Structures are given as structure tokens and as C-alpha cells.
Amino acid sequence: MAEPTRMNGAQALLRMLELHDVTHVFGLPGETTIGWYKEWRAHSNIEFVLTRDERTASYAAEAYAKITGKPAVLEAPSPGVTHCTPGITEAFLSSVPVIFFSSDIPINQDKKHGLTGVDQTALYESICKESFVVTKVAEIPFLLRRAFRVATSGRPAPVHIRVPINIFGEEAELTDLYAEPEYSAYPAHRPVADHGKIRAAIDALLIADKPAIVCGQGALISKASDVIIELAELLQIPVGTTTPGKGTIPENHPLALRVIGGRGGMEYSNQYMHDADLIFFIGSNTDSAATDHWKLYGDPGTTTFLHLDIAEAHIGNNFPVKVGLAGDARATITHMVEILRSEHPDLNRPQIDLTQMKQTALDKVFNANIPMPEGTISPVKLSQALDRLMPTDAIVTSEPGVSAIYPSALLTFREAGRRYITNYSMGALGYSVPAALGASYAGDGPVISLTGDGSFGFVMGDMETIKRSGKNVTIILNRNDSFGWIRGEAILLDDVDAPWSTDFGAVDYLKIAEGFGFETARITSDAEIEPLLKQAISNPGANFIEIRVPTQDEIVPFVPNWVRAARAKNLPHFY
């Protein structure tokens, strides 16, 4: 047993974070955290990223964890504890590990109606893997080890730790100040699926006439890109990804189908999935967005489904599986490839090259030249220019709406990895800008945030945070003075004659950005797109570009059920 070390709660928390290789914490101060900050300033080099809103901090932490592959740390005081629910919910549904500390008034003082008192544990236990309360300083090493272990093992997800204000100053003799290093990154463990089922899956893949692989974000979480490519090349199986899984394999790879599904899937890739006789899901929860409301694969009775996931509850949840594989994607597919190489050394599958099919589909969109409504610029032209200029080390953040649909379909990520992040698990507005903040602390390259004006209204305050950070962040505002997704849904699918409660007033966003110290520009013609993007991305500070785009009902984007409606109504669309 180690020699006892006397520490107060604040010091113990910081020491345990340091032992788990934590370098950044996202958060906001409050009266209940002053005791922690006092020790932080005096004794720790962990960087505190001060945001202007707890919601922003929660999204920034979620994005930081996605890019780094390490659990992120989030901190909030009791008055703002409810504000973190959007980011924690997204992290929970996206299988992203976040260690979330919320400070609190003393235990049971809420029963006296102490200001800011609420049952934080009950609030968060439904959107975290675990939620617990620190009642004694001596518990801190144990609870922190458990938090990191729970957050990074199995299906990763947030863990909530409630710290009453008195804990920061109370002292204890600690004899177990140590970390378990394997839980400082995720996935912490890599269980291999049942070997018999792996062989059954191989048999099914070998006899399929037109198989396809679908990678969700679980493939990225597992860092399984190289072995998925190896499997695909061995068996010559095309690979599509969901929008959150974008980048699992290089999108210019001959076997890459690019994005499929209802949020950025193109007609050729969705049709390929529809016609496949076998679908192999890897790290996908087969949700409504990725499957065009579960219609993407045609008649489930005539298609063979294989499903590999770390979360047993996802396997076969929406489609009848012939073989279900519960295990880590990288470890399981590695074993699958080993069996194929050793037991089928003479594999000679017909070569598949999707390059021309993809390029034809992209060229059809890029050359469509659909007339834009007066005063607007084509989002296709924006994505096309961004694709030409985007450095390989760039990170792109986007959120539901016009700002995500076009880049999801049209940007080409030429190297495998998680460099395109969205919040398509929950889909709340106000994600992309705080995600860009978190991503900027996770990588060295430029960060490009694609947002809409409906979303931007949620997060303007943290323009100051981005400017203060000194990071290379470019915000591209797709402006249409509307909650365009809701407007499109109502007009296209519900046959509403005119939008109701979706449009809002014009704002001079450039003045706002200038007030925060951003370099600003407004794109008013196609000719300006590329030079203004190039100028912004090359400027190492904070940049803001506004582009006025049509609403989704005026020019219908890559959303299959909308496209079906647009074709029936003879409306202009991209697909």
C-alpha cells in the first residue's frame, strides 16, 4: 500500500484527472466551484477552457472526445447544471465518453430550498451510463477510476459525478492515488465476437452475390478503418457509411460508396444498398436517419443481414439478422480477416471499382446548374469549392439542416478517420460552432464549422470563446432567415400551403462577428466562393463567412423522402 497523502477534495480530483492524462476541461464557473478553481490555479497544468454557456461546453467536450479518442471532461456549477443536457444527451446516443462533473450545494440543502438545489443525480442518470455523488474525499480515487472505466468500456458513454461544495475543502488521507491507464482512451477493451458466429458470417459473405458493408460511427469509435478496408478488398465488397460514420474509409477508395441513407445519401449509393442481397452492418444502430426510415434496404425478407456491434441491444434491433456479432469492430474484423487469409488463401473475387459511378453522380450534381432563387448562392457550389480547398488535416463540423446535408453528400474525405463530425444522433440545433471549439483543442489543422442561422442564434455568445482561444476556426453561416428543415418538412411532406412559425427577421451577422473580433466576409456570387474560402482557411485566427442559400423547400437537398415529394411536385432538387 502506498504511503498516505493528505489532500483536500479539489486536489484529489485534479490529481486523478492528471493520472488519467487529462489535458483539457470544458466548463463555466459558479459559486459552487470556487473551491475547486482555487486549487486548480495553484496546483495543476490542466487547461480549463472557459465557455460562455454550459451547453456550449457540453457540445465542445463531446466533439473533443470524438476527435481525440480520449474521454472528455466537462464541468458545470449547480445553477447551470440543466444546461448541459443537450451535449450529454448527444454524447449518450452517439456513444461518446464524457466525464461530467457538476458541483452542488451541500447534500440535502435542496430540501431546505437552498438556491440552485435540484436532484442532479435523477436528472442525469437516464442519459449517462452511471451517475453518482461524492460523499467523502476518500472516495474520490475509487470513483474516478470507476468513472473512466465505465465511460470507456463496452459501449462508451458519459458518466456523471456530482460534487457537493464542501467536498472541495474537506481533507482525507489517501492511499490509492493511482489510475488504470487503459481507461484513459477508448475503446478500453476489444472483445472479439463469438468465433463460431464469425465463421458463419464469413460463409454468408462468401456466397452473397451482391453484398455491401454499412459502417456507422461505431466503426470510427473502434478505429477499425484499416481492417475494414482489408476485409472489403479481400472480398471486394463496397462500403457505405452513415453520415456520422463518414470517413470510415477514404471516400475516393474504389470500394467506397460514400454516405448512404436519409441524411446525405445520393441516389446511386442508396440504390446500390437497396439492390444488395446482403448487408453487413458494422457499428451502426440502424436508426431512422441512416436507413431512410428503415426503407433503404427494400424488403427485409429477401435480404440477408449481418450485424456487428459492441452494444448487444443494437444487434438485430430493426432488421432480422442471420448472424449477430457482439464485439469490438476492429478486434472482430481482424480475426475475420485472419480466418479468410489462412483458410481461403486462393480468394480471387471479381474486382469492383466504383470510381466512375461516383464521379458520374457527383458531376451530375456539380453540373446541374439549377437556377437559384434571387439573391441566393448554391450550397452545391460552396461544397464543391470547399472540397477543392480543404486541407487533409482539416476538421469539419456541421449540424442538421442545409449546412450538413450538402457537405455530407459532396465533401470527399480522402484519408480515413473522424474528421467530419455531426450531431445526427439527437439532432438538436446549436451544435456545429461549439463542436468546432472542442475540435480546435483536439487537432492542429484548421476547423471549418458549417452552421445555419437557426442554429447560430443559439450560440453567438461563444464567438468570444473562439476568438479568445486563438484557434484557427472558420464559421460558414448558411443563411436563409428560416428554420429551413422544419419549413421543408411542412411544405414538402405535410402539404402546408405556407410556412408557419419557421421564418424570422433579418440580422446583420457580419456586424456581430466583427464585434467579436472575427475576420469577416460575405459571399454574394459564385466567383467569390473559392477566393473567400481560401482566404479564411489560410488565416490562422477566427473567421466568419456568410452565404445566403435557399430554404430546403425551394431547392430540395439529398433527403430521399423529400426528393420523392419534389419529383411528384416537379420541384428542383439534388439527389
C-alpha positions in Angstrom: 0.0 0.0 0.0 1.3 3.5 -0.9 2.2 6.0 1.8 -0.9 8.0 2.7 -1.1 11.5 1.1 -3.2 14.1 2.8 -5.3 16.1 0.3 -8.5 18.1 0.0 -11.2 17.1 -2.4 -10.2 19.7 -5.0 -6.6 18.5 -5.1 -7.6 14.8 -5.2 -9.9 15.4 -8.2 -7.2 17.2 -10.1 -4.6 14.6 -9.3 -6.8 11.8 -10.5 -7.5 13.7 -13.7 -3.8 14.2 -14.3 -3.2 10.5 -13.7 -5.7 9.7 -16.5 -3.8 12.0 -18.9 -6.5 14.7 -19.0 -5.1 17.9 -20.5 -8.3 19.9 -21.1 -11.6 20.5 -19.2 -14.5 22.5 -20.7 -16.8 24.4 -18.4 -18.1 27.5 -16.7 -17.6 28.9 -13.2 -20.1 29.2 -10.4 -20.2 29.8 -6.7 -20.2 26.0 -6.1 -16.9 25.6 -7.9 -14.7 28.4 -6.5 -13.1 26.0 -4.1 -12.0 23.7 -6.9 -10.7 26.6 -9.0 -8.5 27.9 -6.2 -6.6 24.6 -6.1 -6.6 24.3 -9.8 -4.8 27.6 -10.3 -2.2 26.8 -7.7 -1.5 23.1 -8.4 -2.5 21.9 -11.9 -1.5 22.5 -15.5 -4.7 21.1 -16.9 -6.1 23.7 -19.2 -9.6 25.0 -18.4 -11.5 26.0 -21.5 -13.8 28.7 -20.3 -17.0 28.9 -22.4 -19.9 31.4 -22.1 -22.6 28.8 -21.9 -22.7 25.3 -20.3 -24.5 23.9 -23.3 -21.6 25.1 -25.4 -19.2 23.4 -23.0 -21.1 20.2 -23.3 -21.0 20.1 -27.1 -17.4 21.2 -27.1 -16.4 18.3 -24.8 -18.4 15.8 -26.9 -16.6 16.9 -30.1 -13.2 16.9 -28.4 -13.8 13.3 -27.3 -14.8 12.3 -30.9 -11.6 13.7 -32.4 -9.1 12.7 -29.7 -10.3 9.2 -28.9 -10.0 10.1 -25.3 -12.8 10.7 -22.8 -13.6 14.4 -22.5 -14.0 16.2 -19.2 -16.9 18.6 -18.7 -17.5 20.8 -15.6 -20.6 22.9 -14.6 -21.8 24.6 -11.5 -25.2 23.9 -9.9 -27.0 26.9 -11.3 -26.2 25.8 -14.9 -26.4 22.1 -14.4 -29.5 21.7 -16.5 -27.9 23.5 -19.4 -25.5 20.5 -20.1 -28.3 18.1 -21.0 -28.1 18.7 -24.8 -24.5 17.8 -25.1 -24.7 14.9 -22.6 -27.7 13.5 -24.5 -25.9 13.7 -27.8 -22.8 12.0 -26.2 -25.0 9.3 -24.7 -26.8 8.5 -28.0 -23.5 8.8 -30.0 -21.5 6.5 -27.7 -19.1 9.2 -26.7 -17.4 9.1 -23.3 -17.6 12.3 -21.3 -16.7 12.6 -17.6 -19.2 15.2 -16.4 -18.6 16.9 -13.0 -21.4 19.1 -11.6 -20.8 20.9 -8.4 -23.6 21.3 -6.0 -24.8 22.8 -2.8 -24.3 20.6 0.3 -26.2 17.3 0.3 -29.8 17.7 1.5 -29.7 21.5 1.5 -32.0 21.3 -1.5 -34.6 20.0 0.9 -34.4 23.4 2.6 -34.9 25.0 -0.7 -31.3 26.1 -0.9 -30.7 28.2 -4.1 -29.7 26.1 -7.1 -30.6 22.8 -5.4 -32.1 20.1 -7.6 -31.7 16.3 -7.7 -28.9 16.3 -10.2 -28.4 12.5 -10.0 -32.0 11.8 -11.0 -31.7 14.4 -13.8 -28.7 12.7 -15.4 -29.0 9.0 -14.7 -31.2 8.4 -17.7 -28.7 10.0 -20.1 -25.5 8.6 -18.6 -24.1 5.1 -18.0 -23.8 6.0 -14.3 -24.5 9.0 -12.1 -23.1 9.1 -8.6 -22.4 11.5 -5.7 -19.1 12.1 -4.0 -19.9 12.0 -0.3 -16.3 11.7 1.1 -12.9 12.8 -0.1 -11.6 9.3 0.5 -14.0 8.0 -2.2 -12.5 10.2 -5.0 -9.8 7.9 -6.3 -12.1 4.9 -6.5 -15.0 6.9 -8.1 -12.7 8.5 -10.7 -11.2 5.1 -11.7 -14.7 3.7 -11.9 -15.9 6.7 -14.0 -13.2 6.3 -16.6 -13.6 2.6 -16.7 -17.4 2.7 -17.1 -17.2 5.6 -19.7 -14.7 3.8 -22.0 -15.7 0.2 -21.7 -18.3 -1.6 -23.7 -20.5 1.0 -25.5 -18.8 4.2 -24.5 -21.0 6.9 -22.9 -21.0 9.7 -20.4 -20.6 9.3 -16.6 -21.9 12.0 -14.3 -20.2 12.8 -11.0 -21.9 15.1 -8.5 -19.6 17.0 -6.2 -21.1 18.9 -3.2 -19.3 22.2 -2.5 -18.0 21.1 0.9 -16.0 18.2 -0.7 -13.5 20.6 -2.3 -12.2 21.8 1.1 -12.5 18.7 3.2 -9.4 16.6 3.6 -8.5 12.9 3.9 -5.5 10.6 3.9 -5.4 8.9 0.5 -3.6 5.7 -0.1 -4.9 4.8 -3.5 -3.9 7.7 -5.8 -3.4 5.7 -9.0 -5.1 5.4 -12.4 -5.8 2.4 -14.7 -4.1 3.7 -17.8 -6.1 1.6 -20.3 -9.1 3.7 -19.5 -7.5 7.0 -20.5 -8.6 6.3 -24.1 -11.4 4.4 -25.8 -12.3 1.7 -26.6 -10.6 0.4 -23.5 -11.2 -3.2 -24.2 -11.6 -5.0 -27.5 -13.7 -8.2 -27.1 -13.9 -10.5 -30.1 -17.3 -11.8 -31.1 -18.1 -15.5 -30.8 -15.8 -17.4 -33.1 -18.5 -19.7 -34.4 -20.6 -16.7 -35.4 -17.6 -15.1 -37.1 -17.2 -18.2 -39.3 -21.0 -18.1 -40.0 -20.7 -14.5 -41.1 -17.7 -15.4 -43.4 -19.8 -18.2 -45.0 -22.6 -15.8 -45.7 -20.3 -13.1 -47.1 -18.6 -15.7 -49.4 -21.9 -16.9 -51.0 -23.6 -13.5 -51.4 -24.0 -12.2 -55.0 -24.1 -8.5 -54.2 -23.0 -7.8 -50.6 -22.5 -4.4 -49.1 -21.0 -3.1 -45.9 -22.6 -0.3 -43.9 -20.4 1.5 -41.3 -21.9 3.6 -38.6 -19.9 5.8 -36.2 -19.1 2.7 -34.2 -16.6 1.8 -36.8 -14.9 5.1 -36.2 -15.1 4.8 -32.4 -13.4 1.4 -32.8 -10.7 2.9 -35.1 -11.4 -0.1 -37.4 -10.8 1.7 -40.7 -7.7 -0.3 -41.8 -9.2 -3.7 -41.1 -12.5 -2.8 -42.7 -10.6 -1.8 -45.8 -8.7 -5.1 -45.7 -11.9 -7.1 -45.4 -13.5 -5.1 -48.2 -10.6 -5.6 -50.5 -10.3 -9.3 -49.8 -13.9 -9.9 -50.6 -14.4 -7.0 -53.0 -17.4 -5.6 -51.0 -18.5 -2.0 -51.4 -18.6 0.1 -48.2 -21.1 2.8 -47.5 -21.2 4.9 -44.3 -23.9 6.6 -42.4 -23.5 10.4 -42.0 -21.9 10.1 -38.6 -19.7 7.2 -40.0 -18.4 9.4 -42.8 -14.6 8.9 -43.2 -14.5 5.3 -42.0 -12.7 4.5 -45.3 -11.3 7.1 -47.7 -14.2 8.2 -49.9 -12.1 8.1 -53.0 -11.3 4.4 -52.5 -12.5 2.2 -55.4 -14.9 0.3 -53.0 -16.2 3.4 -51.1 -19.9 4.1 -51.8 -19.6 7.2 -49.6 -22.6 8.3 -47.5 -25.9 6.3 -47.7 -29.3 6.8 -46.1 -31.7 9.7 -45.5 -29.2 12.5 -44.5 -26.8 13.0 -47.4 -27.1 9.7 -49.2 -27.2 10.1 -53.0 -29.4 8.2 -55.4 -26.6 5.9 -56.7 -25.4 4.9 -53.2 -28.9 4.4 -51.8 -29.9 2.4 -54.9 -26.9 0.1 -54.5 -27.9 -0.6 -50.9 -31.5 -1.2 -52.0 -30.3 -3.8 -54.6 -27.8 -5.6 -52.3 -28.6 -9.2 -51.3 -26.6 -9.0 -48.1 -26.0 -6.1 -45.8 -23.2 -6.2 -43.2 -23.8 -3.6 -40.5 -20.6 -2.6 -38.6 -21.1 -0.2 -35.6 -24.5 1.0 -36.7 -27.6 1.3 -34.6 -29.7 1.2 -37.8 -31.6 4.4 -36.8 -34.2 6.1 -38.9 -31.9 8.8 -40.5 -29.3 6.2 -41.7 -31.9 3.9 -43.2 -34.4 6.3 -44.8 -36.9 5.4 -42.1 -36.0 1.7 -42.4 -37.0 1.6 -46.1 -33.4 1.8 -47.6 -32.9 -2.0 -47.9 -36.1 -2.9 -49.6 -37.9 -6.0 -48.5 -36.1 -7.3 -45.4 -37.5 -10.7 -46.1 -35.3 -11.0 -49.3 -32.1 -9.6 -47.9 -29.5 -11.3 -45.6 -28.4 -9.1 -42.7 -25.2 -9.5 -40.6 -24.7 -7.1 -37.7 -21.5 -6.4 -35.7 -21.8 -4.0 -32.7 -20.3 -3.6 -29.2 -23.9 -2.9 -28.0 -25.9 -6.1 -27.9 -29.1 -4.2 -27.8 -28.4 -2.7 -31.3 -27.9 -6.1 -33.0 -30.9 -7.1 -34.9 -32.9 -4.3 -33.4 -34.6 -3.1 -36.7 -33.7 -5.8 -39.2 -33.8 -9.6 -38.9 -30.2 -10.8 -38.7 -28.8 -14.1 -40.0 -25.7 -13.6 -37.9 -25.4 -11.2 -34.9 -21.9 -10.5 -33.7 -21.4 -8.9 -30.3 -17.9 -7.5 -30.1 -15.5 -4.7 -30.9 -15.4 -3.9 -34.6 -11.6 -3.7 -35.0 -10.8 -6.8 -33.0 -13.6 -8.9 -34.6 -12.9 -8.0 -38.2 -9.2 -8.5 -37.6 -10.0 -12.1 -36.6 -12.3 -12.4 -39.6 -9.5 -11.4 -41.9 -7.1 -13.8 -40.3 -9.5 -16.7 -40.9 -10.1 -15.6 -44.5 -6.3 -15.4 -45.2 -5.5 -18.7 -43.6 -8.5 -20.8 -44.7 -9.2 -19.2 -48.0 -5.7 -18.4 -49.4 -6.9 -18.7 -53.0 -9.6 -16.0 -52.9 -10.0 -14.4 -56.3 -13.0 -12.2 -56.3 -14.1 -10.1 -59.3 -12.6 -6.6 -58.9 -15.1 -3.8 -58.2 -14.2 -0.2 -58.9 -17.0 2.3 -58.1 -14.9 5.4 -59.1 -16.6 6.1 -62.4 -20.1 5.6 -60.9 -19.3 8.0 -58.1 -17.8 10.6 -60.3 -20.7 10.5 -62.7 -23.1 11.0 -59.8 -21.1 13.9 -58.4 -20.6 15.5 -61.9 -24.4 15.3 -62.4 -24.9 17.4 -59.2 -22.0 19.8 -59.8 -23.1 20.4 -63.4 -26.8 20.6 -62.8 -26.8 24.4 -62.7 -30.3 24.6 -61.2 -31.3 28.3 -61.1 -31.1 29.6 -57.5 -33.8 31.9 -56.1 -32.8 35.5 -56.4 -30.2 36.7 -54.0 -29.1 33.1 -53.0 -26.0 31.1 -53.8 -25.9 27.3 -54.5 -24.9 25.2 -51.5 -23.6 22.8 -54.1 -21.0 25.4 -55.3 -20.0 26.0 -51.7 -19.4 22.3 -51.0 -17.6 21.9 -54.4 -15.2 24.7 -53.6 -14.6 23.6 -50.0 -13.8 20.1 -51.3 -11.1 21.5 -53.5 -9.5 23.7 -50.8 -9.9 21.6 -47.7 -6.5 20.5 -46.2 -6.2 16.9 -45.3 -5.7 17.8 -41.6 -8.9 20.0 -41.6 -11.8 19.1 -39.3 -15.3 19.9 -40.5 -18.3 20.3 -38.1 -21.9 20.5 -39.2 -25.3 20.2 -37.9 -28.8 19.1 -39.1 -30.2 21.3 -41.9 -28.8 22.7 -45.1 -25.4 23.2 -43.5 -24.9 19.4 -43.1 -26.8 17.8 -46.0 -24.7 19.2 -48.8 -21.3 18.5 -47.3 -22.3 15.1 -46.1 -23.1 14.2 -49.7 -20.4 16.2 -51.6 -17.3 16.6 -49.5 -14.7 13.9 -50.1 -12.5 12.8 -47.2 -9.5 11.2 -48.8 -8.0 9.8 -45.7 -9.7 7.5 -43.2 -10.5 8.9 -39.8 -13.0 11.0 -37.8 -12.6 14.5 -39.3 -16.3 15.2 -40.1 -18.5 15.4 -37.1 -22.2 16.0 -36.8 -24.8 15.5 -34.1 -27.1 13.2 -36.1 -27.8 11.1 -33.0 -30.1 13.6 -31.4 -30.1 16.4 -34.0 -30.6 19.4 -31.8 -29.7 22.9 -33.2 -26.7 24.8 -32.0 -24.1 22.1 -32.3 -21.6 23.0 -35.0 -20.0 26.1 -33.6 -19.3 24.7 -30.1 -18.2 21.4 -31.7 -15.7 23.5 -33.7 -14.4 24.9 -30.5 -13.9 21.5 -29.0 -12.3 20.1 -32.2 -9.9 23.0 -32.3 -8.4 21.9 -29.0 -8.2 18.3 -30.3 -6.2 18.8 -33.5 -3.7 21.1 -35.2 -5.3 21.8 -38.5 -8.0 24.3 -39.4 -11.5 23.7 -38.2 -14.4 24.6 -40.5 -17.8 25.0 -38.9 -20.9 24.8 -41.2 -23.9 26.2 -39.5 -27.3 27.7 -40.3 -28.8 30.9 -39.0 -31.4 29.0 -37.0 -28.6 27.2 -35.2 -26.3 30.2 -34.9 -28.9 32.0 -32.9 -28.3 29.5 -30.1 -24.5 30.0 -29.8 -23.5 33.6 -30.6 -22.0 34.2 -27.2 -19.3 31.7 -27.7 -17.9 33.6 -30.7 -16.0 35.3 -27.9 -14.6 32.0 -26.7 -13.4 31.1 -30.2 -11.8 34.4 -30.6 -10.1 34.3 -27.2 -8.8 30.8 -27.9 -6.7 32.0 -30.8 -7.6 28.8 -32.7 -7.9 28.6 -36.5 -11.7 28.3 -36.8 -13.8 29.4 -39.8 -17.5 29.6 -39.3 -19.6 29.4 -42.5 -23.1 30.6 -41.9 -25.7 29.3 -44.4 -28.3 32.0 -44.1 -31.9 31.7 -45.2 -33.7 33.6 -42.3 -35.6 30.4 -41.5 -35.7 27.2 -39.6 -35.4 25.7 -43.1 -35.6 22.0 -42.2 -39.0 22.4 -40.5 -40.2 24.6 -43.3 -39.1 22.0 -45.8 -40.7 19.1 -43.9 -44.0 21.0 -43.6 -44.3 22.1 -47.2 -42.9 19.0 -48.9 -44.4 16.3 -46.8 -47.3 17.8 -45.0 -48.5 19.9 -47.9 -48.7 23.1 -45.9 -49.5 26.0 -48.2 -47.2 28.4 -46.4 -44.7 28.1 -43.6 -46.0 28.8 -40.1 -43.7 29.8 -37.3 -40.5 29.0 -39.2 -39.3 32.3 -40.6 -37.6 35.0 -38.6 -36.2 38.5 -39.0 -33.0 39.5 -40.8 -29.8 40.1 -38.8 -26.6 41.7 -39.8 -24.4 38.8 -38.8 -21.2 40.3 -40.1 -21.5 43.2 -37.7 -22.0 40.7 -34.9 -18.9 38.7 -36.0 -16.9 41.9 -36.3 -17.9 42.9 -32.8 -16.3 39.6 -31.6 -13.1 40.4 -33.5 -13.6 37.9 -36.4 -12.3 38.5 -39.9 -15.5 38.6 -41.9 -16.7 38.2 -45.5 -20.0 37.8 -47.3 -20.3 35.6 -50.4 -22.6 37.3 -53.0 -21.6 35.5 -56.2 -20.3 32.1 -57.3 -17.0 33.8 -58.3 -16.4 34.9 -54.8 -16.8 31.5 -53.1 -13.3 30.0 -53.7 -11.2 33.1 -53.0 -13.1 34.0 -49.9 -12.9 30.4 -48.6 -9.2 30.2 -49.3 -8.5 33.5 -47.6 -10.4 32.4 -44.5 -8.9 28.9 -44.2 -5.4 30.3 -44.6 -5.9 32.9 -41.9 -4.9 31.3 -38.6 -7.4 33.1 -36.4 -11.1 33.4 -36.2 -13.0 33.8 -39.5 -16.7 34.2 -40.4 -18.3 33.9 -43.8 -21.9 34.4 -44.6 -23.6 32.9 -47.6 -27.3 33.3 -48.4 -28.8 30.0 -49.5 -32.3 28.8 -50.5 -34.6 27.2 -48.0 -35.0 23.4 -48.3 -38.4 23.7 -49.9 -37.1 26.0 -52.7 -34.2 23.7 -53.7 -34.6 20.2 -52.2 -31.4 18.6 -51.0 -30.3 15.0 -50.5 -33.1 13.7 -48.4 -34.8 10.7 -50.1 -38.4 11.2 -48.8 -38.2 14.9 -49.7 -36.8 14.1 -53.2 -39.7 11.7 -53.8 -42.1 14.6 -52.9 -40.1 17.0 -55.1 -40.3 14.7 -58.1 -44.1 14.3 -57.6 -44.5 18.1 -57.4 -41.9 18.8 -60.2 -39.7 20.8 -57.8 -36.0 21.4 -58.3 -33.8 19.0 -56.3 -30.4 17.4 -55.9 -30.0 13.7 -55.5 
